[in-house]
Amino acid sequence: MNLKNQRRLASELLKCGVNRVWIDPNMTDDTTDAITRGDIRVLINSGAIAARQKKGVSRGRAKFELAQRKKGRQRGQGSRRGKKGARKPSKEIWMQAIRPMRRKLKELRDTGKIDTRTYRSYYMKAKGGQFKSRPHMESHMRAEGILKE
């Protein structure tokens, strides 16, 4: 039996596409007799005709992958796109290194552990990139005998 017309009418009434119209296979004879919009409306209200749910794209896999990334997985060489400097700019790396060094130097100067001249000297050395980190600078100061153990 051809239900093409009923399907078309139902799609207009349900405000969905023709392919999303579901017709109950047990009530096909009733559906065949329905030729007016009113008849189709009655079948929709009785549940013989309904609109199928829209198909969506599941975010399940994406959510799982994001959770794994938060844990630090899937961040190896093969997953990286862009150079080292594109992923974390060199300026940001510099800022993360220089700020603790300058903070430590100010603290040492304010507490009187180093004089202004030493402060200025080490400040300029840090600025010139002589130390890679705060602990490196401190170990250098200890080796020079400026800081006591």
C-alpha angles and dihedrals in degrees: 000000000000114000095169095117093045090049091051093049092046091051090054092048094044091044093230139107122286091247092057094058112107119200119194106246090212092059100046094121091056090047091050090055092051107095104151131066088246091056091049090048090055091051091049091052092048091051098245089117123036141159115254117232117265115258112242134189110256117236092197096102092043092051091050091050092050090050090051091049090052087056089052099256125134094027098112129123093278094057096049121104118186132025126294090261092051094054093047116008117235090235090060091050089050092050091051090053102040100044097062090045093053091044091053092047091051090048092051092048094047093048089049096242090125130026125237093259093055089044091054092045094051092041090058092044090053090048090052090056097249092138125052095202145356094266089050090053092047092050089051090052091050091049090051090050094241093117121045119225 
